[in-house]
Amino acid sequence: MSSWRALGEEIARWRDAGRTVELWWRDDDAADATANLDRLLSVRREVQAPLALAVIPAIATPALAARLAGESAVDLLQHGYAHVNHAPAGDKKCELGPHRPAMLVLGELGAGWLALERLFGERPLPVLVPPWNRIAPALVPALPEIGFVGLSSFGRRPRAEPVRGLCQVNAHLDLVDWKGRRGFVGEETALAALMAALCGARQSSHEPVGVLSHHLVMDEAAWDFLRSLLEKAGAMSGVEVRAARRVFA
């Protein structure tokens, strides 16, 4: 059985249960208007899927704001503050970790939100995407206190609401092989990750399943798979690709 056929059968299980598969699409590391961003937005228009774009506040440019001004199907999320690693040598990269005082980190996040508001007005959603998908657990309870209503990292979420007033919806399929040559992870690996996330959501977690792209670094194979996946998802009965504004509502 091909992986695509297996995916179709998993979706059929959702239909048989009277449920709709909820997918959402997140792309990370936006900061400027680039040729790769143009390509990302072109793919979005081709497949007619809503996109959640995680923007780095400290380095986001007016050119990015101008480029996104007419893109009403693109939701904007806050991607940390400056996407700078503060972890000690040998530790996994982390900006929002326990390596600095919590008040300093939270202050940066607040400054980042103000920067997004200056550039984009009321468009950004109060949803935090931690750089490298890592955040110190001790910081999470303070996020609603500084205005966030959503959190998005990677992998199966432990709870829908890690703390009162904060909805967590993660990404589950990353198209980039960060541990290898940084190319596409491969069709079989990508579909296996998607299948596992869908099965887990159907059986227990009930979490929307997130597809994660990185427009600045993807190779041709990753772009091809992304387009193909979103096209197929849009054409499948019982599948809906939802906007972040709905996922975090």
LUMFI-267243 format. One record per residue: x, y, z of N, C-alpha, C in turn; residue in three letters. Coordinates in steps of 0.05 Angstrom, whole numbers, padded with zeros to 5 digits, always signed. Layout:
# LUMFI-267243
XYZXYZXYZALA ...
# end
This chain:
# LUMFI-267243
+00017-00024+00000+00000+00000+00000+00018+00025+00000MET +00012+00044-00018+00028+00068-00019+00021+00085+00006SER +00040+00103+00013+00035+00121+00035+00012+00139+00031SER +00008+00149+00006-00014+00166+00000-00041+00151+00003TRP -00041+00126-00006-00065+00110-00003-00071+00105+00027ARG -00050+00100+00042-00054+00096+00071-00065+00121+00084ALA -00056+00144+00075-00066+00169+00085-00096+00172+00079LEU -00103+00165+00055-00131+00165+00047-00148+00147+00064GLY -00138+00124+00072-00153+00106+00089-00156+00117+00117GLU -00135+00130+00127-00137+00143+00153-00159+00164+00153GLU -00160+00180+00132-00180+00201+00130-00208+00188+00128ILE -00210+00165+00115-00235+00151+00113-00245+00142+00141ALA -00226+00135+00158-00234+00128+00186-00246+00152+00200ARG -00236+00176+00195-00248+00200+00207-00276+00204+00196TRP -00280+00200+00170-00306+00204+00158-00326+00183+00170ARG -00317+00159+00172-00334+00138+00183-00343+00144+00212ASP -00326+00159+00226-00332+00166+00254-00348+00192+00255ALA -00354+00203+00231-00370+00228+00230-00354+00252+00238GLY -00327+00251+00234-00310+00273+00242-00295+00285+00218ARG -00287+00309+00221-00271+00323+00200-00242+00326+00208THR -00224+00319+00190-00196+00322+00195-00189+00352+00195VAL -00177+00362+00217-00169+00390+00219-00139+00392+00215GLU -00132+00405+00193-00104+00411+00187-00100+00441+00190LEU -00075+00449+00196-00068+00477+00194-00039+00479+00185TRP -00032+00502+00174-00006+00505+00161+00009+00529+00174TRP +00033+00523+00185+00049+00544+00197+00076+00545+00183ARG +00085+00570+00177+00112+00574+00166+00127+00593+00185ASP +00152+00586+00191+00168+00600+00211+00189+00618+00199ASP +00198+00637+00215+00223+00654+00211+00219+00677+00191ASP +00195+00687+00187+00191+00710+00170+00203+00735+00183ALA +00217+00751+00167+00228+00776+00177+00229+00797+00155ALA +00230+00789+00130+00234+00809+00109+00219+00799+00083ASP +00215+00818+00065+00204+00811+00039+00226+00799+00022ALA +00224+00774+00015+00244+00759+00000+00232+00744-00023THR +00249+00734-00041+00239+00718-00063+00226+00692-00053ALA +00237+00681-00031+00226+00657-00020+00198+00662-00007ASN +00195+00685+00004+00169+00693+00015+00149+00695-00008LEU +00157+00708-00030+00139+00710-00053+00131+00682-00062ASP +00150+00664-00062+00143+00636-00071+00123+00623-00051ARG +00127+00628-00026+00109+00617-00006+00081+00627-00010LEU +00078+00653-00015+00052+00665-00019+00040+00656-00045LEU +00056+00651-00065+00046+00641-00090+00035+00613-00087SER +00049+00596-00072+00039+00569-00066+00012+00571-00051VAL +00011+00589-00032-00014+00592-00016-00037+00599-00035ARG -00033+00617-00053-00054+00624-00072-00061+00601-00090ARG -00041+00586-00099-00047+00563-00117-00064+00542-00104GLU -00058+00536-00078-00073+00514-00065-00097+00525-00049VAL -00099+00551-00048-00122+00564-00034-00125+00554-00005GLN -00102+00554+00009-00101+00545+00037-00093+00569+00055ALA -00106+00572+00078-00097+00593+00096-00070+00587+00108PRO -00055+00607+00114-00027+00604+00123-00024+00620+00149LEU -00009+00608+00168-00001+00622+00192+00029+00627+00190ALA +00036+00653+00190+00064+00661+00186+00076+00671+00212LEU +00096+00657+00222+00109+00664+00248+00131+00685+00242ALA +00127+00709+00252+00144+00732+00246+00162+00738+00270VAL +00188+00743+00264+00208+00750+00285+00206+00780+00290ILE +00196+00788+00313+00190+00817+00317+00214+00835+00315PRO +00236+00828+00328+00259+00846+00331+00272+00853+00304ALA +00269+00836+00284+00282+00841+00258+00262+00843+00235ILE +00236+00843+00241+00216+00846+00220+00218+00874+00208ALA +00216+00875+00182+00220+00901+00168+00194+00913+00157THR +00194+00939+00153+00171+00951+00139+00165+00939+00112PRO +00186+00929+00099+00181+00917+00073+00165+00891+00075ALA +00168+00877+00097+00152+00853+00102+00123+00861+00106LEU +00119+00882+00122+00091+00891+00127+00078+00900+00101ALA +00093+00914+00084+00082+00923+00059+00075+00899+00041ALA +00092+00879+00041+00088+00856+00024+00063+00840+00033ARG +00058+00840+00059+00035+00824+00069+00009+00839+00071LEU +00010+00865+00064-00013+00882+00068-00038+00872+00055ALA -00036+00860+00032-00060+00851+00018-00066+00821+00021GLY -00051+00808+00039-00053+00779+00041-00072+00773+00065GLU -00098+00775+00060-00118+00771+00081-00120+00742+00091SER -00111+00723+00075-00112+00695+00083-00087+00686+00099ALA -00070+00705+00105-00046+00700+00121-00049+00711+00149VAL -00049+00693+00169-00049+00702+00197-00021+00705+00207ASP -00016+00724+00224+00011+00730+00234+00013+00722+00263LEU +00034+00707+00270+00039+00698+00297+00066+00709+00306LEU +00071+00710+00332+00096+00721+00342+00116+00700+00346GLN +00139+00702+00332+00160+00682+00333+00182+00690+00353HIS +00176+00687+00379+00195+00695+00399+00200+00725+00398GLY +00226+00733+00402+00233+00761+00401+00253+00767+00378TYR +00277+00756+00381+00298+00761+00361+00309+00736+00348ALA +00298+00712+00356+00308+00686+00347+00338+00684+00351HIS +00346+00690+00376+00374+00688+00384+00377+00666+00405VAL +00397+00650+00401+00402+00628+00420+00417+00638+00445ASN +00405+00632+00468+00417+00639+00493+00425+00615+00510HIS +00423+00591+00498+00431+00567+00513+00461+00564+00514ALA +00471+00552+00535+00500+00547+00537+00510+00529+00515PRO +00535+00530+00509+00547+00512+00489+00542+00483+00497ALA +00533+00468+00477+00528+00440+00482+00498+00434+00487GLY +00483+00454+00495+00454+00451+00499+00439+00456+00473ASP +00414+00446+00472+00398+00452+00448+00392+00482+00447LYS +00390+00492+00423+00385+00520+00419+00358+00528+00431LYS +00358+00551+00444+00334+00561+00457+00336+00591+00463CYS +00316+00606+00455+00315+00634+00461+00299+00639+00487GLU +00277+00624+00490+00259+00628+00513+00264+00606+00534LEU +00289+00603+00542+00296+00582+00560+00300+00592+00589GLY +00311+00575+00606+00315+00582+00634+00343+00595+00639PRO +00356+00603+00617+00384+00612+00619+00386+00641+00627HIS +00363+00656+00626+00363+00684+00633+00340+00689+00652ARG +00340+00711+00666+00317+00717+00685+00291+00718+00670PRO +00270+00706+00682+00244+00704+00670+00233+00732+00663ALA +00237+00751+00680+00226+00778+00675+00239+00790+00650MET +00264+00784+00645+00278+00795+00622+00266+00782+00597LEU +00262+00756+00597+00250+00742+00574+00222+00752+00568VAL +00206+00754+00589+00178+00763+00586+00177+00792+00576LEU +00196+00808+00586+00198+00835+00577+00204+00837+00547GLY +00221+00820+00537+00228+00819+00509+00203+00811+00493GLU +00188+00791+00503+00164+00783+00488+00144+00806+00487LEU +00141+00821+00508+00124+00844+00508+00133+00865+00488GLY +00159+00870+00487+00170+00889+00468+00166+00879+00439ALA +00168+00852+00436+00163+00840+00409+00135+00844+00400GLY +00116+00842+00419+00088+00846+00411+00083+00874+00403TRP +00095+00893+00417+00092+00921+00410+00104+00927+00382LEU +00126+00914+00376+00139+00917+00350+00120+00907+00328ALA +00108+00884+00333+00089+00873+00313+00065+00892+00309LEU +00055+00903+00331+00032+00921+00329+00040+00946+00312GLU +00064+00956+00317+00073+00980+00302+00074+00974+00272ARG +00083+00950+00265+00085+00943+00236+00059+00935+00223LEU +00043+00919+00238+00020+00906+00226-00007+00914+00237PHE -00007+00933+00257-00032+00941+00268-00045+00919+00284GLY -00071+00914+00278-00086+00894+00293-00085+00866+00281GLU -00069+00863+00260-00069+00837+00246-00057+00814+00262ARG -00035+00817+00277-00023+00794+00291-00042+00782+00311PRO -00041+00755+00312-00056+00741+00333-00038+00739+00358LEU -00049+00740+00382-00033+00738+00406-00026+00709+00411PRO -00011+00697+00392-00002+00669+00393+00028+00669+00392VAL +00041+00655+00411+00070+00654+00412+00080+00628+00399LEU +00099+00631+00381+00113+00608+00369+00142+00610+00379VAL +00151+00594+00398+00178+00596+00409+00198+00588+00387PRO +00220+00604+00384+00241+00595+00365+00252+00568+00373PRO +00257+00552+00353+00266+00524+00357+00245+00508+00372TRP +00221+00518+00374+00198+00504+00387+00204+00497+00416ASN +00220+00514+00429+00227+00508+00457+00221+00532+00474ARG +00209+00527+00498+00204+00548+00517+00206+00535+00545ILE +00218+00550+00564+00220+00540+00591+00193+00536+00603ALA +00186+00513+00614+00160+00508+00626+00152+00529+00646PRO +00171+00540+00661+00165+00560+00681+00154+00586+00669ALA +00159+00591+00643+00150+00616+00630+00121+00613+00621LEU +00112+00589+00616+00085+00585+00604+00063+00597+00621VAL +00062+00593+00647+00040+00605+00663+00038+00635+00661PRO +00060+00649+00654+00059+00678+00653+00050+00688+00626ALA +00047+00671+00606+00040+00680+00579+00013+00694+00578LEU -00008+00682+00590-00034+00697+00590-00032+00724+00604PRO -00015+00726+00624-00012+00751+00639-00001+00774+00622GLU +00014+00767+00601+00025+00788+00584+00010+00789+00557ILE -00014+00776+00556-00031+00779+00533-00034+00757+00513GLY -00019+00735+00516-00020+00714+00497-00044+00696+00503PHE -00058+00687+00482-00080+00668+00485-00073+00641+00472VAL -00051+00640+00457-00043+00615+00443-00014+00610+00444GLY -00006+00585+00443+00021+00575+00442+00023+00553+00422LEU +00044+00554+00405+00048+00534+00385+00077+00525+00384SER +00083+00500+00391+00110+00489+00388+00109+00465+00369SER +00121+00443+00376+00122+00421+00358+00117+00395+00372PHE +00103+00376+00359+00097+00350+00371+00070+00350+00385GLY +00064+00327+00395+00038+00323+00408+00036+00340+00434ARG +00015+00356+00436+00013+00373+00460+00005+00356+00484ARG +00015+00363+00508+00007+00348+00532-00022+00354+00540PRO -00031+00379+00535-00058+00387+00542-00067+00409+00523ARG -00093+00411+00518-00103+00432+00501-00099+00460+00514ALA -00101+00461+00541-00096+00485+00556-00075+00480+00577GLU -00049+00486+00570-00028+00482+00590-00032+00498+00615PRO -00044+00521+00613-00052+00538+00635-00079+00551+00628VAL -00093+00560+00647-00119+00573+00642-00116+00597+00624ARG -00132+00598+00603-00131+00621+00584-00111+00618+00562GLY -00097+00596+00560-00077+00592+00539-00083+00566+00524LEU -00088+00569+00498-00094+00546+00480-00068+00538+00466CYS -00061+00512+00467-00037+00503+00453-00045+00485+00430GLN -00035+00493+00406-00039+00477+00382-00012+00476+00368VAL -00001+00453+00365+00026+00450+00354+00027+00443+00325ASN +00051+00443+00314+00057+00431+00288+00067+00403+00293ALA +00063+00385+00273+00070+00357+00277+00087+00346+00254HIS +00087+00359+00232+00102+00350+00208+00120+00372+00199LEU +00147+00369+00203+00166+00389+00194+00179+00378+00168ASP +00178+00394+00147+00187+00385+00121+00218+00385+00119LEU +00232+00397+00138+00261+00400+00136+00275+00380+00154VAL +00295+00367+00143+00312+00348+00158+00334+00364+00171ASP +00329+00374+00195+00348+00391+00208+00372+00376+00219TRP +00369+00350+00224+00391+00335+00235+00408+00323+00214LYS +00399+00324+00189+00415+00313+00166+00426+00335+00149GLY +00420+00334+00124+00431+00353+00104+00414+00378+00101ARG +00393+00380+00118+00375+00403+00117+00359+00405+00091ARG +00356+00383+00078+00338+00382+00055+00311+00371+00064GLY +00295+00363+00045+00269+00352+00050+00272+00325+00066PHE +00255+00321+00085+00256+00296+00101+00250+00271+00084VAL +00236+00275+00062+00229+00253+00045+00199+00247+00047GLY +00188+00238+00025+00159+00233+00024+00150+00212+00044GLU +00164+00190+00046+00155+00169+00064+00156+00178+00093GLU +00178+00192+00101+00180+00202+00128+00159+00223+00134THR +00154+00241+00115+00134+00262+00119+00106+00250+00122ALA +00099+00231+00105+00072+00220+00107+00069+00203+00132LEU +00090+00189+00140+00089+00173+00164+00084+00191+00189ALA +00098+00214+00190+00093+00233+00212+00065+00244+00211ALA +00055+00250+00188+00028+00260+00185+00007+00239+00194LEU +00012+00214+00185-00006+00192+00193-00006+00188+00223MET +00017+00189+00235+00019+00184+00264+00004+00207+00279ALA +00007+00231+00270-00007+00254+00283-00037+00251+00279ALA -00046+00244+00255-00075+00241+00250-00087+00219+00267LEU -00072+00196+00269-00082+00174+00285-00084+00182+00314CYS -00064+00196+00324-00064+00205+00352-00087+00224+00357GLY -00092+00242+00338-00114+00262+00342-00141+00248+00341ALA -00143+00228+00324-00169+00213+00322-00175+00197+00347ARG -00154+00185+00358-00158+00167+00381-00159+00180+00408GLN -00144+00203+00411-00142+00214+00438-00139+00244+00440SER -00121+00256+00425-00113+00283+00431-00133+00304+00420SER -00148+00297+00398-00167+00315+00385-00154+00341+00377HIS -00129+00341+00371-00114+00365+00365-00113+00370+00335GLU -00118+00395+00325-00112+00400+00297-00083+00393+00290PRO -00079+00381+00267-00053+00372+00259-00039+00393+00243VAL -00015+00401+00251-00001+00423+00238+00021+00414+00219GLY +00022+00426+00195+00043+00423+00176+00062+00447+00178VAL +00088+00442+00182+00107+00463+00187+00126+00466+00163LEU +00127+00490+00151+00146+00495+00130+00165+00518+00139SER +00187+00520+00125+00207+00541+00130+00215+00552+00102HIS +00202+00574+00094+00206+00583+00067+00234+00592+00060HIS +00250+00600+00081+00277+00610+00075+00297+00588+00069LEU +00291+00563+00076+00312+00542+00073+00303+00518+00057VAL +00278+00516+00049+00268+00491+00037+00280+00487+00009MET +00285+00461+00003+00295+00454-00024+00271+00448-00042ASP +00278+00442-00067+00256+00438-00087+00238+00415-00080GLU +00249+00394-00069+00233+00371-00061+00213+00378-00039ALA +00221+00394-00020+00203+00403+00001+00181+00420-00010ALA +00188+00439-00028+00167+00456-00040+00147+00439-00056TRP +00157+00419-00071+00139+00402-00087+00120+00387-00069ASP +00131+00376-00047+00114+00360-00029+00093+00378-00016PHE +00102+00401-00007+00083+00420+00006+00060+00426-00012LEU +00066+00433-00037+00044+00440-00055+00026+00415-00060ARG +00038+00392-00064+00023+00368-00069+00005+00361-00045SER +00016+00362-00021+00000+00356+00003-00024+00374+00006LEU -00019+00400+00003-00041+00419+00007-00062+00417-00015LEU -00053+00411-00039-00072+00407-00061-00090+00383-00056GLU -00077+00361-00048-00092+00336-00042-00111+00340-00018LYS -00101+00354+00003-00118+00359+00026-00142+00375+00019ALA -00138+00395+00002-00160+00412-00006-00181+00398-00023GLY -00173+00376-00036-00191+00361-00054-00204+00338-00040ALA -00195+00331-00016-00205+00307-00002-00231+00313+00014MET -00250+00296+00011-00274+00298+00027-00268+00292+00056SER -00278+00308+00075-00273+00304+00103-00248+00316+00114GLY -00235+00333+00098-00210+00347+00107-00214+00377+00104VAL -00207+00392+00124-00208+00421+00123-00181+00432+00133GLU -00170+00450+00117-00146+00464+00125-00155+00491+00137VAL -00151+00494+00163-00163+00516+00177-00143+00539+00183ARG -00153+00563+00183-00137+00586+00189-00130+00586+00219ALA -00107+00597+00226-00098+00599+00254-00119+00614+00270ALA -00131+00634+00259-00151+00649+00274-00174+00632+00284ARG -00180+00610+00269-00200+00591+00277-00189+00570+00296ARG -00165+00561+00290-00152+00540+00307-00149+00550+00335VAL -00142+00576+00339-00137+00586+00365-00160+00602+00377PHE -00183+00601+00363-00207+00616+00372-00216+00604+00399ALA 
# end
